């Protein structure tokens, strides 16, 4: 009879230990899903500003030391439009002025994304076709998903005009016709 009780207690302890380990594993999985993973991803939904009906999305994906940025829009005015990351993740103003200036953690002059001197948030120009759709893809070593160069909590802006890559500090890109908070 004693052996039966000892066996029952031993089995009960084994079951309790297995359940506790499973709960810890589930908690670790949940915690990992709530944190950006190395090589993780951030996104933004872009909405029209300054009277524009533009909509779109931006995706930021880490690959080693590079961030691949993909921006796509629809219902945008045809032509060439500058795309920048701005310092504040605030699109509340009708003209998106609440997003602040260009994201520039390094204190550089404005320029082309592949130029020697440029803001981290200088992504270049996107061409929008007659159908109102356009996209741009940029690979950047100046951007990340964490640390001082993190895009998370900032805004992606689509401007009304092209970036001339020369005029300081904005590239003479005109008004802000699209804005999205990067999350």
JORALIN-V781746 format. One record per residue. N is the residue number from 0. RES is the residue in three letters. PSI is psi in whole degrees, 0 to 359 (none if undefined). BURIAL is b if it has 16 or more other C-alpha atoms within 10 Angstrom, else e. D_FIRST is the distance of its C-alpha to the first C-alpha in Angstrom with 2 decimals. Layout:
BEGIN
<<N | RES | PSI | BURIAL | D_FIRST> <N | RES | PSI | BURIAL | D_FIRST>>
END
This chain:
BEGIN
<<0 | UNK | 320 | e | 0.00> <1 | UNK | 320 | e | 3.81> <2 | UNK | 323 | e | 5.39> <3 | UNK | 317 | e | 5.11> <4 | UNK | 318 | e | 6.55> <5 | UNK | 318 | e | 8.76> <6 | UNK | 317 | e | 9.90> <7 | UNK | 317 | e | 10.72> <8 | UNK | 317 | e | 12.55> <9 | UNK | 317 | e | 14.28> <10 | UNK | 319 | e | 15.45> <11 | UNK | 316 | e | 16.65> <12 | UNK | 322 | e | 18.60> <13 | UNK | 319 | e | 20.10> <14 | UNK | 314 | e | 21.30> <15 | UNK | 317 | e | 22.80> <16 | UNK | 318 | e | 24.53> <17 | UNK | 319 | e | 25.94> <18 | UNK | 317 | e | 27.31> <19 | UNK | 318 | e | 28.85> <20 | UNK | 322 | e | 30.53> <21 | UNK | 318 | e | 31.89> <22 | UNK | 318 | e | 33.31> <23 | UNK | 320 | e | 34.97> <24 | UNK | 317 | e | 36.41> <25 | UNK | 320 | e | 37.83> <26 | UNK | 320 | e | 39.31> <27 | UNK | 319 | e | 40.92> <28 | UNK | 315 | e | 42.38> <29 | UNK | 318 | e | 43.81> <30 | UNK | 320 | e | 45.32> <31 | UNK | 323 | e | 46.86> <32 | UNK | 334 | e | 48.41> <33 | UNK | 349 | e | 50.05> <34 | UNK | 146 | e | 51.73> <35 | UNK | 133 | e | 54.62> <36 | UNK | 149 | e | 53.44> <37 | UNK | 133 | e | 55.48> <38 | UNK | 25 | e | 57.88> <39 | UNK | 196 | e | 57.28> <40 | UNK | 147 | b | 59.54> <41 | UNK | 156 | b | 61.47> <42 | UNK | 161 | b | 63.52> <43 | UNK | 139 | b | 66.27> <44 | UNK | 123 | b | 67.69> <45 | UNK | 130 | b | 71.47> <46 | UNK | 153 | b | 73.50> <47 | UNK | 147 | b | 77.26> <48 | UNK | 166 | b | 79.20> <49 | UNK | 37 | b | 82.90> <50 | UNK | 0 | e | 83.38> <51 | UNK | 148 | b | 81.85> <52 | UNK | 7 | e | 79.67> <53 | UNK | 140 | b | 77.97> <54 | UNK | 162 | b | 74.21> <55 | UNK | 194 | b | 72.05> <56 | UNK | 157 | b | 69.16> <57 | UNK | 141 | b | 68.57> <58 | UNK | 137 | b | 65.69> <59 | UNK | 116 | b | 65.02> <60 | UNK | 126 | b | 62.82> <61 | UNK | 133 | b | 62.07> <62 | UNK | 98 | e | 62.45> <63 | UNK | 234 | e | 62.15> <64 | UNK | 9 | e | 64.88> <65 | UNK | 149 | b | 66.76> <66 | UNK | 124 | b | 66.50> <67 | UNK | 122 | b | 67.67> <68 | UNK | 126 | b | 69.29> <69 | UNK | 123 | b | 70.02> <70 | UNK | 131 | b | 72.05> <71 | UNK | 139 | b | 73.00> <72 | UNK | 160 | b | 75.19> <73 | UNK | 163 | b | 76.75> <74 | UNK | 31 | b | 79.50> <75 | UNK | 155 | b | 81.07> <76 | UNK | 135 | b | 84.83> <77 | UNK | 147 | b | 86.04> <78 | UNK | 195 | b | 87.04> <79 | UNK | 131 | b | 85.66> <80 | UNK | 132 | b | 83.31> <81 | UNK | 147 | b | 81.98> <82 | UNK | 126 | b | 78.21> <83 | UNK | 156 | b | 76.92> <84 | UNK | 131 | b | 73.81> <85 | UNK | 158 | b | 74.69> <86 | UNK | 333 | b | 73.22> <87 | UNK | 135 | b | 71.73> <88 | UNK | 63 | b | 69.25> <89 | UNK | 109 | b | 71.29> <90 | UNK | 21 | b | 73.11> <91 | UNK | 333 | e | 73.85> <92 | UNK | 142 | e | 77.65> <93 | UNK | 333 | e | 79.65> <94 | UNK | 9 | b | 81.28> <95 | UNK | 17 | b | 78.08> <96 | UNK | 340 | b | 79.81> <97 | UNK | 346 | b | 76.60> <98 | UNK | 354 | b | 75.13> <99 | UNK | 198 | b | 77.40> <100 | UNK | 184 | b | 79.00> <101 | UNK | 143 | b | 77.92> <102 | UNK | 117 | b | 74.69> <103 | UNK | 64 | b | 76.10> <104 | UNK | 338 | e | 73.66> <105 | UNK | 355 | e | 75.83> <106 | UNK | 32 | e | 79.05> <107 | UNK | 167 | e | 80.95> <108 | UNK | 156 | b | 84.03> <109 | UNK | 148 | b | 83.62> <110 | UNK | 187 | b | 84.02> <111 | UNK | 149 | b | 82.86> <112 | UNK | 335 | b | 79.17> <113 | UNK | 7 | e | 80.20> <114 | UNK | 160 | e | 82.85> <115 | UNK | 320 | e | 82.72> <116 | UNK | 121 | e | 82.76> <117 | UNK | 158 | b | 80.81> <118 | UNK | 151 | b | 78.36> <119 | UNK | 328 | b | 74.72> <120 | UNK | 2 | b | 75.07> <121 | UNK | 105 | b | 78.13> <122 | UNK | 350 | b | 76.90> <123 | UNK | 201 | b | 80.27> <124 | UNK | 145 | b | 81.87> <125 | UNK | 132 | b | 80.53> <126 | UNK | 128 | b | 82.86> <127 | UNK | 128 | b | 82.47> <128 | UNK | 177 | b | 84.08> <129 | UNK | 336 | e | 86.23> <130 | UNK | 0 | e | 83.12> <131 | UNK | 8 | e | 81.72> <132 | UNK | 149 | b | 78.86> <133 | UNK | 162 | b | 78.38> <134 | UNK | 159 | b | 75.86> <135 | UNK | 143 | b | 75.72> <136 | UNK | 129 | b | 73.28> <137 | UNK | 137 | e | 73.44> <138 | UNK | 127 | b | 71.43> <139 | UNK | 135 | b | 71.44> <140 | UNK | 358 | e | 70.28> <141 | UNK | 349 | b | 71.39> <142 | UNK | 154 | b | 68.64> <143 | UNK | 182 | b | 64.87> <144 | UNK | 1 | b | 61.98> <145 | UNK | 163 | e | 61.19> <146 | UNK | 191 | e | 63.12> <147 | UNK | 338 | e | 66.79> <148 | UNK | 17 | b | 67.90> <149 | UNK | 136 | b | 65.31> <150 | UNK | 343 | b | 66.70> <151 | UNK | 130 | b | 63.83> <152 | UNK | 10 | b | 65.21> <153 | UNK | 184 | b | 68.78> <154 | UNK | 145 | b | 71.04> <155 | UNK | 131 | b | 72.45> <156 | UNK | 135 | b | 76.08> <157 | UNK | 127 | b | 78.42> <158 | UNK | 163 | b | 82.06> <159 | UNK | 336 | b | 85.13> <160 | UNK | 169 | b | 87.08> <161 | UNK | 157 | b | 86.51> <162 | UNK | 127 | b | 85.80> <163 | UNK | 355 | b | 88.90> <164 | UNK | 9 | b | 86.81> <165 | UNK | 310 | e | 89.64> <166 | UNK | 130 | e | 90.15> <167 | UNK | 140 | e | 88.22> <168 | UNK | 11 | e | 85.65> <169 | UNK | 349 | b | 85.01> <170 | UNK | 14 | b | 86.73> <171 | UNK | 41 | b | 88.94> <172 | UNK | 356 | b | 86.27> <173 | UNK | 197 | e | 87.24> <174 | UNK | 171 | b | 85.15> <175 | UNK | 110 | b | 81.44> <176 | UNK | 353 | b | 80.90> <177 | UNK | 144 | b | 77.13> <178 | UNK | 139 | b | 74.27> <179 | UNK | 139 | b | 70.49> <180 | UNK | 130 | b | 67.87> <181 | UNK | 124 | b | 65.75> <182 | UNK | none | b | 61.99>>
END
